[in-house]
């Protein structure tokens, strides 16, 4: 009995130690995020005002102004990236799920994993050579292309993993009812995995929303109001980078405000992904 009690005590002590270690690891992982949020918000919130969201940048040396053009430009770039990457990424993920053992699937899966680890500046150089040099101009389309390339691997792998989690009975039931393989995938299997796929797309959008290096080589920047896709366009990340490296105190203040808006946008995409996931899951349960 004593030996059994000693073993039980040792097991409980080890279990408790592991729990404490895991909790401490979570706290340790959250400390850098908390410090970044605190520091950026402390500097950026006082700099936010109505003019920052509605006015254009002022000339060099003149205080005031805002980043309205940069925020609109960022939305345009993200929209172009989503239009380019989401359909291709989802279709590629479907192919990888349906033809797992094909040679092309193995190569595509490996390529997506490699592309996911490529530095963003390398993708920017690629987009520069592919979409800027041939036309001899920086454009919004080139910037959207660079961001779309960055989104692709995350969407592809997320779609593949989530489609693989759909029970085989869904596909088998639709096939038994006479549906073709393509119809079974697009009308039964894909809707079942849609909540997770939407989350992956929103996470990919949040990731590229804060990228700077690819845009320096593609869309460059524009101090004026421009929404043309074949011209240079402003973006919030490049504007913050430019202002932070300037010698003007007022530009530094606006750079902190821009960083606060970027963090808020990432938080918005994260909350939107959770809301969309829960909403789609409820709709799916209602129709199941």
ZADO-1210 file (C-alpha; in nm, 4 decimals, padded with zeros to 6 digits):
<atoms>
<atom x="00.0000" y="00.0000" z="00.0000" code="UNK" pos="1"/>
<atom x="00.2823" y="00.2365" z="00.0855" code="UNK" pos="2"/>
<atom x="00.4562" y="00.1650" z="-00.2452" code="UNK" pos="3"/>
<atom x="00.1307" y="00.2285" z="-00.4313" code="UNK" pos="4"/>
<atom x="00.0766" y="00.5551" z="-00.2446" code="UNK" pos="5"/>
<atom x="00.4308" y="00.6671" z="-00.3244" code="UNK" pos="6"/>
<atom x="00.3790" y="00.5931" z="-00.6951" code="UNK" pos="7"/>
<atom x="00.0487" y="00.7836" z="-00.6960" code="UNK" pos="8"/>
<atom x="00.2083" y="01.0813" z="-00.5235" code="UNK" pos="9"/>
<atom x="00.4927" y="01.0806" z="-00.7721" code="UNK" pos="10"/>
<atom x="00.2496" y="01.0683" z="-01.0651" code="UNK" pos="11"/>
<atom x="00.0428" y="01.3524" z="-00.9234" code="UNK" pos="12"/>
<atom x="00.3552" y="01.5599" z="-00.8640" code="UNK" pos="13"/>
<atom x="00.4773" y="01.5032" z="-01.2189" code="UNK" pos="14"/>
<atom x="00.1316" y="01.5834" z="-01.3591" code="UNK" pos="15"/>
<atom x="00.1130" y="01.9015" z="-01.1533" code="UNK" pos="16"/>
<atom x="00.4618" y="02.0049" z="-01.2599" code="UNK" pos="17"/>
<atom x="00.3727" y="01.9560" z="-01.6275" code="UNK" pos="18"/>
<atom x="00.0548" y="02.1626" z="-01.5837" code="UNK" pos="19"/>
<atom x="00.2500" y="02.4451" z="-01.4187" code="UNK" pos="20"/>
<atom x="00.5129" y="02.4308" z="-01.6927" code="UNK" pos="21"/>
<atom x="00.2482" y="02.4489" z="-01.9666" code="UNK" pos="22"/>
<atom x="00.0723" y="02.7402" z="-01.7970" code="UNK" pos="23"/>
<atom x="00.4022" y="02.9246" z="-01.7540" code="UNK" pos="24"/>
<atom x="00.4838" y="02.8631" z="-02.1214" code="UNK" pos="25"/>
<atom x="00.1512" y="03.0139" z="-02.2260" code="UNK" pos="26"/>
<atom x="00.2123" y="03.3217" z="-02.0127" code="UNK" pos="27"/>
<atom x="00.5668" y="03.3504" z="-02.1470" code="UNK" pos="28"/>
<atom x="00.4382" y="03.3311" z="-02.5059" code="UNK" pos="29"/>
<atom x="00.1787" y="03.6016" z="-02.4381" code="UNK" pos="30"/>
<atom x="00.4245" y="03.8448" z="-02.2780" code="UNK" pos="31"/>
<atom x="00.5851" y="03.9653" z="-02.6079" code="UNK" pos="32"/>
<atom x="00.2406" y="04.0158" z="-02.7659" code="UNK" pos="33"/>
<atom x="00.1204" y="04.2087" z="-02.4629" code="UNK" pos="34"/>
<atom x="00.4302" y="04.4283" z="-02.4611" code="UNK" pos="35"/>
<atom x="00.3986" y="04.5045" z="-02.8336" code="UNK" pos="36"/>
<atom x="00.0308" y="04.5920" z="-02.7977" code="UNK" pos="37"/>
<atom x="00.0931" y="04.8107" z="-02.4933" code="UNK" pos="38"/>
<atom x="00.3841" y="04.9977" z="-02.6515" code="UNK" pos="39"/>
<atom x="00.2152" y="05.0571" z="-02.9880" code="UNK" pos="40"/>
<atom x="-00.1187" y="05.1576" z="-02.8375" code="UNK" pos="41"/>
<atom x="00.0471" y="05.3911" z="-02.5891" code="UNK" pos="42"/>
<atom x="00.2226" y="05.5726" z="-02.8726" code="UNK" pos="43"/>
<atom x="-00.0461" y="05.5423" z="-03.1390" code="UNK" pos="44"/>
<atom x="-00.3797" y="05.6066" z="-02.9699" code="UNK" pos="45"/>
<atom x="-00.3004" y="05.9707" z="-02.8779" code="UNK" pos="46"/>
<atom x="-00.2006" y="06.0321" z="-03.2409" code="UNK" pos="47"/>
<atom x="-00.5297" y="05.9068" z="-03.3856" code="UNK" pos="48"/>
<atom x="-00.7861" y="06.1686" z="-03.4834" code="UNK" pos="49"/>
<atom x="-01.0461" y="06.2317" z="-03.7488" code="UNK" pos="50"/>
<atom x="-00.7988" y="06.3974" z="-03.9843" code="UNK" pos="51"/>
<atom x="-00.5837" y="06.0855" z="-03.9902" code="UNK" pos="52"/>
<atom x="-00.8676" y="05.8853" z="-04.1477" code="UNK" pos="53"/>
<atom x="-01.0075" y="06.1528" z="-04.3796" code="UNK" pos="54"/>
<atom x="-00.7206" y="06.3754" z="-04.4973" code="UNK" pos="55"/>
<atom x="-00.4352" y="06.3287" z="-04.7407" code="UNK" pos="56"/>
<atom x="-00.0650" y="06.3514" z="-04.6430" code="UNK" pos="57"/>
<atom x="00.0645" y="06.7041" z="-04.6065" code="UNK" pos="58"/>
<atom x="00.3743" y="06.8298" z="-04.7894" code="UNK" pos="59"/>
<atom x="00.7130" y="06.7696" z="-04.6319" code="UNK" pos="60"/>
<atom x="00.7624" y="06.9832" z="-04.3218" code="UNK" pos="61"/>
<atom x="00.3958" y="07.0816" z="-04.2890" code="UNK" pos="62"/>
<atom x="00.2273" y="06.9293" z="-03.9813" code="UNK" pos="63"/>
<atom x="-00.1093" y="06.7579" z="-03.9886" code="UNK" pos="64"/>
<atom x="-00.2720" y="06.5527" z="-04.2572" code="UNK" pos="65"/>
<atom x="-00.3555" y="06.1855" z="-04.2568" code="UNK" pos="66"/>
<atom x="-00.3311" y="05.8554" z="-04.4412" code="UNK" pos="67"/>
<atom x="-00.6696" y="05.8265" z="-04.6116" code="UNK" pos="68"/>
<atom x="-00.5102" y="05.7380" z="-04.9446" code="UNK" pos="69"/>
<atom x="-00.2924" y="05.4700" z="-04.7842" code="UNK" pos="70"/>
<atom x="-00.5848" y="05.3006" z="-04.6121" code="UNK" pos="71"/>
<atom x="-00.7896" y="05.2922" z="-04.9331" code="UNK" pos="72"/>
<atom x="-00.4851" y="05.1665" z="-05.1227" code="UNK" pos="73"/>
<atom x="-00.4336" y="04.8870" z="-04.8716" code="UNK" pos="74"/>
<atom x="-00.7933" y="04.7731" z="-04.9149" code="UNK" pos="75"/>
<atom x="-00.7494" y="04.7721" z="-05.2936" code="UNK" pos="76"/>
<atom x="-00.4288" y="04.5690" z="-05.2721" code="UNK" pos="77"/>
<atom x="-00.5864" y="04.3159" z="-05.0359" code="UNK" pos="78"/>
<atom x="-00.8879" y="04.2884" z="-05.2662" code="UNK" pos="79"/>
<atom x="-00.6694" y="04.2175" z="-05.5684" code="UNK" pos="80"/>
<atom x="-00.4731" y="03.9575" z="-05.3709" code="UNK" pos="81"/>
<atom x="-00.7917" y="03.7847" z="-05.2564" code="UNK" pos="82"/>
<atom x="-00.9394" y="03.7760" z="-05.6083" code="UNK" pos="83"/>
<atom x="-00.6188" y="03.6209" z="-05.7388" code="UNK" pos="84"/>
<atom x="-00.5390" y="03.3759" z="-05.4581" code="UNK" pos="85"/>
<atom x="-00.8676" y="03.2511" z="-05.3103" code="UNK" pos="86"/>
<atom x="-01.0149" y="03.0723" z="-05.6175" code="UNK" pos="87"/>
<atom x="-00.6803" y="02.9241" z="-05.7186" code="UNK" pos="88"/>
<atom x="-00.5938" y="02.8197" z="-05.3625" code="UNK" pos="89"/>
<atom x="-00.9271" y="02.6506" z="-05.2951" code="UNK" pos="90"/>
<atom x="-00.9260" y="02.4714" z="-05.6312" code="UNK" pos="91"/>
<atom x="-00.5707" y="02.3504" z="-05.5687" code="UNK" pos="92"/>
<atom x="-00.6665" y="02.2313" z="-05.2206" code="UNK" pos="93"/>
<atom x="-00.9586" y="02.0359" z="-05.3667" code="UNK" pos="94"/>
<atom x="-00.7281" y="01.8707" z="-05.6195" code="UNK" pos="95"/>
<atom x="-00.4767" y="01.7746" z="-05.3498" code="UNK" pos="96"/>
<atom x="-00.7577" y="01.6157" z="-05.1477" code="UNK" pos="97"/>
<atom x="-00.9171" y="01.4237" z="-05.4325" code="UNK" pos="98"/>
<atom x="-00.5927" y="01.3051" z="-05.5913" code="UNK" pos="99"/>
<atom x="-00.3658" y="01.2579" z="-05.2920" code="UNK" pos="100"/>
<atom x="-00.1354" y="01.0014" z="-05.4488" code="UNK" pos="101"/>
<atom x="-00.0883" y="01.1670" z="-05.7856" code="UNK" pos="102"/>
<atom x="00.2618" y="01.2848" z="-05.8690" code="UNK" pos="103"/>
<atom x="00.1362" y="01.6343" z="-05.9409" code="UNK" pos="104"/>
<atom x="-00.0263" y="01.6445" z="-05.5955" code="UNK" pos="105"/>
<atom x="00.2990" y="01.5515" z="-05.4252" code="UNK" pos="106"/>
<atom x="00.4866" y="01.8197" z="-05.6166" code="UNK" pos="107"/>
<atom x="00.2182" y="02.0825" z="-05.5493" code="UNK" pos="108"/>
<atom x="00.2080" y="01.9998" z="-05.1789" code="UNK" pos="109"/>
<atom x="00.5845" y="02.0257" z="-05.1503" code="UNK" pos="110"/>
<atom x="00.5870" y="02.3505" z="-05.3485" code="UNK" pos="111"/>
<atom x="00.3220" y="02.5032" z="-05.1225" code="UNK" pos="112"/>
<atom x="00.5236" y="02.4150" z="-04.8129" code="UNK" pos="113"/>
<atom x="00.8391" y="02.5649" z="-04.9631" code="UNK" pos="114"/>
<atom x="00.6566" y="02.8778" z="-05.0792" code="UNK" pos="115"/>
<atom x="00.5148" y="02.9260" z="-04.7311" code="UNK" pos="116"/>
<atom x="00.8704" y="02.9590" z="-04.5980" code="UNK" pos="117"/>
<atom x="01.0046" y="03.1905" z="-04.8693" code="UNK" pos="118"/>
<atom x="01.0881" y="03.5374" z="-04.7286" code="UNK" pos="119"/>
<atom x="00.8466" y="03.8072" z="-04.8341" code="UNK" pos="120"/>
<atom x="01.1229" y="04.0187" z="-04.9851" code="UNK" pos="121"/>
<atom x="01.2083" y="03.7334" z="-05.2248" code="UNK" pos="122"/>
<atom x="00.8450" y="03.7203" z="-05.3352" code="UNK" pos="123"/>
<atom x="00.8622" y="04.0949" z="-05.3855" code="UNK" pos="124"/>
<atom x="01.1664" y="04.0596" z="-05.6111" code="UNK" pos="125"/>
<atom x="00.9892" y="03.7866" z="-05.8093" code="UNK" pos="126"/>
<atom x="00.6808" y="04.0065" z="-05.8575" code="UNK" pos="127"/>
<atom x="00.9096" y="04.2951" z="-05.9568" code="UNK" pos="128"/>
<atom x="01.0666" y="04.0893" z="-06.2338" code="UNK" pos="129"/>
<atom x="00.7356" y="03.9372" z="-06.3447" code="UNK" pos="130"/>
<atom x="00.4968" y="04.2334" z="-06.3254" code="UNK" pos="131"/>
<atom x="00.7004" y="04.5551" z="-06.2993" code="UNK" pos="132"/>
<atom x="01.0028" y="04.5223" z="-06.5281" code="UNK" pos="133"/>
<atom x="00.8066" y="04.4117" z="-06.8389" code="UNK" pos="134"/>
<atom x="00.5720" y="04.7125" z="-06.8109" code="UNK" pos="135"/>
<atom x="00.8383" y="04.9524" z="-06.6759" code="UNK" pos="136"/>
<atom x="00.6137" y="05.0899" z="-06.4029" code="UNK" pos="137"/>
<atom x="00.5046" y="05.0172" z="-06.0490" code="UNK" pos="138"/>
<atom x="00.1364" y="04.9254" z="-06.0318" code="UNK" pos="139"/>
<atom x="-00.1316" y="04.8220" z="-05.7866" code="UNK" pos="140"/>
<atom x="-00.1802" y="04.5022" z="-05.9856" code="UNK" pos="141"/>
<atom x="00.1832" y="04.4052" z="-05.9253" code="UNK" pos="142"/>
<atom x="00.1402" y="04.4668" z="-05.5520" code="UNK" pos="143"/>
<atom x="-00.1762" y="04.2573" z="-05.5419" code="UNK" pos="144"/>
<atom x="00.0034" y="03.9803" z="-05.7309" code="UNK" pos="145"/>
<atom x="00.2835" y="03.9733" z="-05.4748" code="UNK" pos="146"/>
<atom x="00.0396" y="03.9571" z="-05.1832" code="UNK" pos="147"/>
<atom x="-00.1660" y="03.6924" z="-05.3628" code="UNK" pos="148"/>
<atom x="00.1404" y="03.4713" z="-05.4025" code="UNK" pos="149"/>
<atom x="00.1987" y="03.4999" z="-05.0284" code="UNK" pos="150"/>
<atom x="-00.1600" y="03.3980" z="-04.9563" code="UNK" pos="151"/>
<atom x="-00.1598" y="03.0914" z="-05.1825" code="UNK" pos="152"/>
<atom x="00.0258" y="02.8343" z="-04.9686" code="UNK" pos="153"/>
<atom x="-00.1778" y="02.9071" z="-04.6571" code="UNK" pos="154"/>
<atom x="-00.5090" y="02.8778" z="-04.8433" code="UNK" pos="155"/>
<atom x="-00.3991" y="02.5625" z="-05.0259" code="UNK" pos="156"/>
<atom x="-00.2861" y="02.3770" z="-04.7171" code="UNK" pos="157"/>
<atom x="-00.5813" y="02.4927" z="-04.5067" code="UNK" pos="158"/>
<atom x="-00.8288" y="02.3794" z="-04.7724" code="UNK" pos="159"/>
<atom x="-00.6577" y="02.0424" z="-04.8094" code="UNK" pos="160"/>
<atom x="-00.6462" y="01.9743" z="-04.4363" code="UNK" pos="161"/>
<atom x="-01.0067" y="02.0730" z="-04.3750" code="UNK" pos="162"/>
<atom x="-01.1444" y="01.8799" z="-04.6714" code="UNK" pos="163"/>
<atom x="-00.9579" y="01.5770" z="-04.5411" code="UNK" pos="164"/>
<atom x="-01.1463" y="01.6077" z="-04.2110" code="UNK" pos="165"/>
<atom x="-01.4895" y="01.5808" z="-04.3767" code="UNK" pos="166"/>
<atom x="-01.6338" y="01.2332" z="-04.3030" code="UNK" pos="167"/>
<atom x="-01.6157" y="00.9986" z="-04.6043" code="UNK" pos="168"/>
<atom x="-01.9856" y="00.9202" z="-04.5575" code="UNK" pos="169"/>
<atom x="-02.0706" y="01.2659" z="-04.6964" code="UNK" pos="170"/>
<atom x="-01.9041" y="01.1892" z="-05.0270" code="UNK" pos="171"/>
<atom x="-02.0251" y="00.8292" z="-05.0361" code="UNK" pos="172"/>
<atom x="-02.3838" y="00.9331" z="-04.9686" code="UNK" pos="173"/>
<atom x="-02.3879" y="01.1898" z="-05.2477" code="UNK" pos="174"/>
<atom x="-02.2298" y="00.9424" z="-05.4905" code="UNK" pos="175"/>
<atom x="-02.4875" y="00.6798" z="-05.3936" code="UNK" pos="176"/>
<atom x="-02.7618" y="00.9256" z="-05.4829" code="UNK" pos="177"/>
<atom x="-02.6229" y="00.9567" z="-05.8345" code="UNK" pos="178"/>
<atom x="-02.4110" y="01.2714" z="-05.8062" code="UNK" pos="179"/>
<atom x="-02.0924" y="01.2943" z="-06.0065" code="UNK" pos="180"/>
<atom x="-01.7602" y="01.3198" z="-05.8275" code="UNK" pos="181"/>
<atom x="-01.7260" y="01.6879" z="-05.9076" code="UNK" pos="182"/>
<atom x="-02.0807" y="01.7646" z="-05.7934" code="UNK" pos="183"/>
<atom x="-02.0292" y="01.5728" z="-05.4710" code="UNK" pos="184"/>
<atom x="-01.7154" y="01.7731" z="-05.3933" code="UNK" pos="185"/>
<atom x="-01.8501" y="02.1194" z="-05.4776" code="UNK" pos="186"/>
<atom x="-02.1993" y="02.0805" z="-05.3332" code="UNK" pos="187"/>
<atom x="-02.1477" y="01.8505" z="-05.0337" code="UNK" pos="188"/>
<atom x="-01.7858" y="01.8146" z="-04.9231" code="UNK" pos="189"/>
<atom x="-01.6720" y="02.1727" z="-04.9787" code="UNK" pos="190"/>
<atom x="-01.9699" y="02.3349" z="-04.7985" code="UNK" pos="191"/>
<atom x="-01.9077" y="02.1045" z="-04.5024" code="UNK" pos="192"/>
<atom x="-01.5521" y="02.2389" z="-04.4693" code="UNK" pos="193"/>
<atom x="-01.6445" y="02.5977" z="-04.5577" code="UNK" pos="194"/>
<atom x="-01.6257" y="02.7422" z="-04.2018" code="UNK" pos="195"/>
<atom x="-01.2638" y="02.6380" z="-04.1611" code="UNK" pos="196"/>
<atom x="-01.1724" y="02.7449" z="-04.5145" code="UNK" pos="197"/>
<atom x="-01.3182" y="03.0916" z="-04.4536" code="UNK" pos="198"/>
<atom x="-01.1098" y="03.1144" z="-04.1369" code="UNK" pos="199"/>
<atom x="-00.7961" y="03.0212" z="-04.3306" code="UNK" pos="200"/>
<atom x="-00.8699" y="03.2853" z="-04.5959" code="UNK" pos="201"/>
<atom x="-00.9209" y="03.5559" z="-04.3343" code="UNK" pos="202"/>
<atom x="-00.6008" y="03.4558" z="-04.1552" code="UNK" pos="203"/>
<atom x="-00.4151" y="03.4788" z="-04.4868" code="UNK" pos="204"/>
<atom x="-00.5622" y="03.8253" z="-04.5449" code="UNK" pos="205"/>
<atom x="-00.4539" y="03.9347" z="-04.1987" code="UNK" pos="206"/>
<atom x="-00.1024" y="03.8122" z="-04.2711" code="UNK" pos="207"/>
<atom x="-00.0562" y="03.9990" z="-04.5992" code="UNK" pos="208"/>
<atom x="-00.2234" y="04.3148" z="-04.4670" code="UNK" pos="209"/>
<atom x="00.0895" y="04.3883" z="-04.2662" code="UNK" pos="210"/>
<atom x="00.3498" y="04.3139" z="-04.5350" code="UNK" pos="211"/>
<atom x="00.5839" y="04.5902" z="-04.6483" code="UNK" pos="212"/>
<atom x="00.8782" y="04.4378" z="-04.8393" code="UNK" pos="213"/>
<atom x="00.6820" y="04.3022" z="-05.1405" code="UNK" pos="214"/>
<atom x="00.5061" y="04.6363" z="-05.1899" code="UNK" pos="215"/>
<atom x="00.8333" y="04.8296" z="-05.1997" code="UNK" pos="216"/>
<atom x="00.9193" y="04.6394" z="-05.5184" code="UNK" pos="217"/>
<atom x="00.5734" y="04.6391" z="-05.6799" code="UNK" pos="218"/>
<atom x="00.3179" y="04.9073" z="-05.5919" code="UNK" pos="219"/>
<atom x="00.5856" y="05.1346" z="-05.4404" code="UNK" pos="220"/>
<atom x="00.3954" y="05.4305" z="-05.2898" code="UNK" pos="221"/>
<atom x="00.1944" y="05.7366" z="-05.3841" code="UNK" pos="222"/>
<atom x="00.1524" y="06.0541" z="-05.1815" code="UNK" pos="223"/>
<atom x="-00.1562" y="06.1482" z="-05.3842" code="UNK" pos="224"/>
<atom x="-00.5051" y="06.0020" z="-05.4135" code="UNK" pos="225"/>
<atom x="-00.4959" y="05.7205" z="-05.6665" code="UNK" pos="226"/>
<atom x="-00.7176" y="05.4182" z="-05.7173" code="UNK" pos="227"/>
<atom x="-00.5986" y="05.3224" z="-06.0644" code="UNK" pos="228"/>
<atom x="-00.4732" y="04.9663" z="-06.0857" code="UNK" pos="229"/>
<atom x="-00.2131" y="05.0499" z="-06.3520" code="UNK" pos="230"/>
<atom x="-00.0435" y="05.3194" z="-06.1431" code="UNK" pos="231"/>
<atom x="00.1535" y="05.3409" z="-05.8211" code="UNK" pos="232"/>
<atom x="-00.0684" y="05.3227" z="-05.5164" code="UNK" pos="233"/>
<atom x="-00.0255" y="05.4085" z="-05.1522" code="UNK" pos="234"/>
<atom x="-00.0368" y="05.1434" z="-04.8811" code="UNK" pos="235"/>
<atom x="-00.0493" y="05.1767" z="-04.5066" code="UNK" pos="236"/>
<atom x="00.2559" y="04.9620" z="-04.4388" code="UNK" pos="237"/>
<atom x="00.4831" y="05.1466" z="-04.6831" code="UNK" pos="238"/>
<atom x="00.3527" y="05.4812" z="-04.5576" code="UNK" pos="239"/>
<atom x="00.4345" y="05.3841" z="-04.2001" code="UNK" pos="240"/>
<atom x="00.7810" y="05.2684" z="-04.3094" code="UNK" pos="241"/>
<atom x="00.8446" y="05.5969" z="-04.4914" code="UNK" pos="242"/>
<atom x="00.7218" y="05.8126" z="-04.2062" code="UNK" pos="243"/>
<atom x="00.9145" y="05.6168" z="-03.9428" code="UNK" pos="244"/>
<atom x="01.2426" y="05.6719" z="-04.1329" code="UNK" pos="245"/>
<atom x="01.1843" y="06.0448" z="-04.1794" code="UNK" pos="246"/>
<atom x="01.3434" y="06.3187" z="-03.9630" code="UNK" pos="247"/>
<atom x="01.0084" y="06.4871" z="-03.8912" code="UNK" pos="248"/>
<atom x="00.8483" y="06.4495" z="-03.5513" code="UNK" pos="249"/>
<atom x="00.4935" y="06.4840" z="-03.6852" code="UNK" pos="250"/>
<atom x="00.5561" y="06.2029" z="-03.9344" code="UNK" pos="251"/>
<atom x="00.6801" y="05.9839" z="-03.6483" code="UNK" pos="252"/>
<atom x="00.3547" y="06.0517" z="-03.4667" code="UNK" pos="253"/>
<atom x="00.1525" y="05.9492" z="-03.7713" code="UNK" pos="254"/>
<atom x="00.3673" y="05.6387" z="-03.8157" code="UNK" pos="255"/>
<atom x="00.2636" y="05.5232" z="-03.4678" code="UNK" pos="256"/>
<atom x="-00.0984" y="05.5961" z="-03.5565" code="UNK" pos="257"/>
<atom x="-00.0635" y="05.3883" z="-03.8733" code="UNK" pos="258"/>
<atom x="00.0887" y="05.1011" z="-03.6760" code="UNK" pos="259"/>
<atom x="-00.2101" y="05.1139" z="-03.4410" code="UNK" pos="260"/>
<atom x="-00.4497" y="05.0924" z="-03.7356" code="UNK" pos="261"/>
<atom x="-00.2574" y="04.7928" z="-03.8725" code="UNK" pos="262"/>
<atom x="-00.2835" y="04.6101" z="-03.5407" code="UNK" pos="263"/>
<atom x="-00.6527" y="04.6939" z="-03.5242" code="UNK" pos="264"/>
<atom x="-00.7020" y="04.5541" z="-03.8760" code="UNK" pos="265"/>
<atom x="-00.5318" y="04.2275" z="-03.7822" code="UNK" pos="266"/>
<atom x="-00.7532" y="04.2044" z="-03.4732" code="UNK" pos="267"/>
<atom x="-01.0575" y="04.2764" z="-03.6897" code="UNK" pos="268"/>
<atom x="-00.9747" y="03.9968" z="-03.9324" code="UNK" pos="269"/>
<atom x="-00.9186" y="03.7572" z="-03.6415" code="UNK" pos="270"/>
<atom x="-01.2532" y="03.8417" z="-03.4811" code="UNK" pos="271"/>
<atom x="-01.4252" y="03.8280" z="-03.8200" code="UNK" pos="272"/>
<atom x="-01.2867" y="03.4802" z="-03.8829" code="UNK" pos="273"/>
<atom x="-01.4223" y="03.3572" z="-03.5496" code="UNK" pos="274"/>
<atom x="-01.7613" y="03.5145" z="-03.6134" code="UNK" pos="275"/>
<atom x="-01.7802" y="03.3742" z="-03.9667" code="UNK" pos="276"/>
<atom x="-01.6795" y="03.0293" z="-03.8467" code="UNK" pos="277"/>
<atom x="-01.9471" y="03.0175" z="-03.5773" code="UNK" pos="278"/>
<atom x="-02.2106" y="03.1592" z="-03.8111" code="UNK" pos="279"/>
<atom x="-02.1384" y="02.9086" z="-04.0870" code="UNK" pos="280"/>
<atom x="-02.1294" y="02.6212" z="-03.8387" code="UNK" pos="281"/>
<atom x="-02.4733" y="02.7180" z="-03.7097" code="UNK" pos="282"/>
<atom x="-02.6089" y="02.7400" z="-04.0639" code="UNK" pos="283"/>
<atom x="-02.4559" y="02.4034" z="-04.1455" code="UNK" pos="284"/>
<atom x="-02.6125" y="02.2424" z="-03.8379" code="UNK" pos="285"/>
<atom x="-02.9472" y="02.3933" z="-03.9312" code="UNK" pos="286"/>
<atom x="-02.9383" y="02.2377" z="-04.2756" code="UNK" pos="287"/>
<atom x="-02.7877" y="01.9055" z="-04.1665" code="UNK" pos="288"/>
</atoms>
